[in-house]
Amino acid sequence: MAYIDPETYTSIVNHDMRKRILTKLYRSTRDAPISKQELADSLGLDYNQLVYQLNHHLRDFWSVKEEKKVRGTRMELIEASFPYAVFITIGKDHGIFLVDPLADLYGAVVKVGARCDQCSKEEAERCMEFAQSRFDSESLTEAERAVLAANNRKPPYRPMDLALLAAIKGIPAGQRCVIDIPCQTCAFLRRTVRIEGL
């Protein structure tokens, strides 16, 4: 979890092309970087159109992993800056708004939900064992429960619910929230890999 500036959030969530670029970038670079031309081709975009969006509107979301010389020119291989991150911003009435490129979720949590919603109850319970080692869902304060309720998050809570709360608490200190759930355990990540592998 990381905090995103409200202006950046708005510029992404209200722009279908930027959402498509971010989702494709995050999903296709989990194992290896990709060239900008490959990314443009996979999205059916003109190369210059893609580069403009990457450099002017999505700069904080990618980095150059390596450079190769190809026919006398320099080709950059790029990847997601924070490949598993969920970016949030806060609105009025405890509203939480997210940009989750890997899950292709953009918008108010109350409307789009969270990546854990795609998992079954049993899958979520297994992940909660890892999340509980850092956060205790049984000891949430009334204020914390009110924030979750305002965002349509109901018990039994899932790891992303706890991560949202932890991220909000970390904003004043500039801290990111990290919940380590082994990839082989995370059903969401297993499904995402399978979807991209088709």
C-alpha positions as CSV (number, residue, x, y, z in Angstrom):
1,M,0.0,0.0,0.0
2,A,1.2,3.4,-0.9
3,Y,-0.4,6.9,-0.8
4,I,-1.1,8.5,-4.2
5,D,-1.7,12.2,-4.8
6,P,-5.4,13.0,-5.4
7,E,-4.5,14.8,-8.7
8,T,-2.6,11.8,-9.9
9,Y,-5.4,9.5,-8.9
10,T,-8.0,11.6,-10.8
11,S,-5.8,11.8,-13.9
12,I,-5.7,8.0,-14.0
13,V,-9.1,6.9,-12.9
14,N,-10.8,9.2,-15.4
15,H,-8.7,8.1,-18.3
16,D,-9.3,4.7,-19.8
17,M,-6.1,4.5,-21.8
18,R,-3.9,5.2,-18.7
19,K,-5.8,2.5,-16.8
20,R,-5.2,0.0,-19.7
21,I,-1.5,1.0,-19.8
22,L,-1.0,0.5,-16.1
23,T,-2.8,-2.8,-15.9
24,K,-0.9,-4.2,-18.9
25,L,2.4,-2.9,-17.6
26,Y,1.9,-4.4,-14.1
27,R,0.6,-7.7,-15.3
28,S,3.1,-8.3,-18.1
29,T,6.3,-7.3,-16.2
30,R,5.9,-9.5,-13.1
31,D,8.6,-11.8,-14.3
32,A,10.6,-9.8,-16.8
33,P,10.8,-6.3,-18.1
34,I,9.2,-5.3,-21.4
35,S,10.2,-2.8,-24.1
36,K,8.0,0.2,-24.7
37,Q,7.4,-1.0,-28.2
38,E,6.2,-4.4,-27.0
39,L,3.9,-2.7,-24.5
40,A,2.5,-0.4,-27.2
41,D,2.0,-3.3,-29.6
42,S,0.2,-5.4,-26.9
43,L,-2.2,-2.5,-26.3
44,G,-2.7,-1.6,-29.9
45,L,-1.3,1.9,-29.3
46,D,1.0,4.0,-31.3
47,Y,4.5,4.0,-29.8
48,N,4.6,7.8,-29.4
49,Q,1.2,7.9,-27.8
50,L,2.3,5.3,-25.2
51,V,5.6,7.1,-24.5
52,Y,3.8,10.4,-24.0
53,Q,1.5,8.8,-21.4
54,L,4.3,7.0,-19.6
55,N,6.5,10.1,-19.4
56,H,3.9,12.8,-18.7
57,H,1.2,11.0,-16.7
58,L,2.4,7.7,-15.4
59,R,6.1,8.5,-14.6
60,D,5.8,7.4,-10.9
61,F,4.6,3.9,-11.8
62,W,7.4,2.5,-13.9
63,S,11.2,2.4,-14.0
64,V,13.9,1.3,-16.4
65,K,15.2,-2.2,-15.5
66,E,17.9,-2.4,-18.2
67,E,19.0,-0.9,-21.5
68,K,20.0,-2.7,-24.7
69,K,21.7,-1.5,-27.8
70,V,19.6,-2.4,-30.8
71,R,20.8,-1.4,-34.3
72,G,22.8,1.6,-32.9
73,T,20.0,2.9,-30.7
74,R,19.2,2.4,-27.1
75,M,16.2,0.3,-26.1
76,E,14.8,0.6,-22.6
77,L,13.2,-2.4,-20.9
78,I,10.8,-1.1,-18.3
79,E,8.9,-2.7,-15.4
80,A,6.4,-1.6,-12.7
81,S,8.1,0.4,-10.0
82,F,6.2,-1.3,-7.2
83,P,4.8,-4.5,-8.9
84,Y,2.4,-5.6,-6.2
85,A,1.4,-2.1,-4.8
86,V,-2.0,-0.8,-4.3
87,F,-2.1,3.0,-4.3
88,I,-4.7,4.9,-2.2
89,T,-6.0,8.3,-1.6
90,I,-8.5,9.6,1.0
91,G,-11.7,11.5,0.3
92,K,-14.5,12.9,2.3
93,D,-16.6,10.8,4.7
94,H,-13.8,8.3,5.2
95,G,-13.8,7.4,1.5
96,I,-10.8,5.4,0.3
97,F,-10.0,5.5,-3.4
98,L,-7.6,3.1,-5.0
99,V,-5.4,2.5,-8.0
100,D,-4.6,-1.3,-8.1
101,P,-3.1,-1.9,-11.6
102,L,-2.4,-5.6,-11.0
103,A,-6.1,-6.2,-10.1
104,D,-7.4,-3.8,-12.7
105,L,-9.3,-1.9,-10.0
106,Y,-9.6,1.9,-10.2
107,G,-12.0,4.0,-8.1
108,A,-13.8,4.2,-4.8
109,V,-13.4,1.1,-2.7
110,V,-17.1,1.3,-1.9
111,K,-17.8,0.8,-5.7
112,V,-14.9,-1.3,-7.0
113,G,-14.0,-3.3,-3.9
114,A,-10.5,-4.7,-3.3
115,R,-8.4,-7.5,-4.9
116,C,-9.2,-9.8,-2.0
117,D,-12.9,-9.8,-3.0
118,Q,-12.0,-12.0,-6.0
119,C,-10.9,-14.8,-3.6
120,S,-13.2,-17.3,-1.9
121,K,-13.9,-17.2,1.8
122,E,-11.5,-20.1,2.4
123,E,-8.7,-18.5,0.3
124,A,-9.1,-15.3,2.2
125,E,-9.0,-17.1,5.6
126,R,-5.6,-18.7,4.7
127,C,-4.2,-15.3,3.8
128,M,-5.6,-13.7,7.0
129,E,-3.3,-16.1,8.9
130,F,-0.3,-14.1,7.5
131,A,-2.0,-10.7,7.8
132,Q,-3.0,-11.4,11.4
133,S,0.7,-11.8,12.3
134,R,1.0,-8.1,11.8
135,F,-2.5,-6.8,12.3
136,D,-5.2,-8.1,14.7
137,S,-8.6,-7.8,13.1
138,E,-10.2,-8.6,16.5
139,S,-8.7,-5.5,18.2
140,L,-9.9,-2.9,15.7
141,T,-11.2,0.3,17.3
142,E,-14.7,1.7,16.7
143,A,-13.2,4.4,14.5
144,E,-11.3,1.8,12.4
145,R,-14.4,-0.3,12.0
146,A,-16.3,2.9,11.0
147,V,-13.8,3.6,8.3
148,L,-14.1,0.1,6.9
149,A,-17.9,0.3,7.1
150,A,-17.9,3.6,5.3
151,N,-16.1,1.8,2.4
152,N,-18.5,-1.2,2.4
153,R,-15.9,-3.5,4.1
154,K,-17.7,-5.9,6.4
155,P,-16.5,-8.7,8.7
156,P,-15.1,-11.2,8.3
157,Y,-12.3,-8.8,7.2
158,R,-9.8,-9.7,4.5
159,P,-6.1,-8.9,4.3
160,M,-6.7,-5.8,2.1
161,D,-9.1,-4.4,4.6
162,L,-6.4,-4.4,7.3
163,A,-3.8,-3.1,4.8
164,L,-6.1,-0.2,3.9
165,L,-6.3,0.8,7.6
166,A,-2.6,0.4,8.1
167,A,-1.9,2.5,5.1
168,I,-4.1,5.3,6.4
169,K,-2.3,5.2,9.7
170,G,1.0,5.4,8.0
171,I,0.2,8.5,5.9
172,P,1.3,11.1,8.5
173,A,4.6,9.3,8.9
174,G,5.1,8.8,5.2
175,Q,5.2,5.0,5.7
176,R,4.1,2.4,3.3
177,C,2.1,-0.6,4.5
178,V,3.5,-4.0,3.7
179,I,1.7,-7.3,4.3
180,D,3.8,-10.3,3.2
181,I,1.8,-13.1,1.9
182,P,3.8,-15.8,0.2
183,C,3.0,-15.8,-3.5
184,Q,2.3,-19.5,-3.6
185,T,-0.4,-18.9,-1.0
186,C,-2.1,-15.8,-2.6
187,A,-4.9,-17.1,-4.8
188,F,-5.4,-13.7,-6.4
189,L,-1.8,-13.7,-7.6
190,R,-2.0,-17.3,-8.9
191,R,-5.1,-16.3,-10.9
192,T,-3.5,-13.2,-12.3
193,V,-0.5,-15.2,-13.5
194,R,-2.8,-17.7,-15.2
195,I,-4.8,-15.0,-16.9
196,E,-1.7,-13.3,-18.3
197,G,-0.3,-16.6,-19.4
198,L,-3.1,-17.4,-21.8
